[in-house]
């Protein structure tokens, strides 16, 4: 596992010694950031279910203004701290040692708002629906926020997707990346930003 691009390109990241943590593979991570492209530089990023910090650290390396990492596993928290230090990105980051839904409530109280939210919850435990509901009731997003959910292909998104518009899927093996934006009142279900932000890279 390594940093693919940016100021810390090529640096290796510490990986877990347990099967309870499932870091995003380099192949999936590269696909994700190829799709986001310019929607990272200078942006505020929230890495939910951060695990090793793999996704948020990649965002920082690619020029994100700041990244907040939310994780409540002890081993994972140690790995995030170690990886941020190895990448030299500690000054742009904050680690919140909480459950994702509790952290969202806390960030809402602080008045935080994020441009990009990266979400890689444990598979098939209902965390996608719980987190989306929490984001709806404790909004830490704005009208241009992009939410990326990494999930296994046989775990569907909630239907209906209350409060969100699904604008793109990308499947890599058994992993699916789903890109969503907040639903704007008075607009059709299909958001117009898809063509300008998440169009396929040639």
Secondary structure, 3 states (H helix, E strand, C coil): CECCCCCCCCCECCCCCCCCCCCCCHHHHHHHHHHHHHHCCCCEEEEECCCCCHHHHHHHHCCCCEEEEECCCHHHHHHHHHHHHHHCCHHHEEEECCCHHHHHHHHHHCCCCEEEEEECCCCCCCHHHHHHHHHHHCCCEEEEEEEEEEEECCCCCCCCCCCEEEEEEEEECCEEEEEEEECCCCCCCCCCCHHHHCCCCC
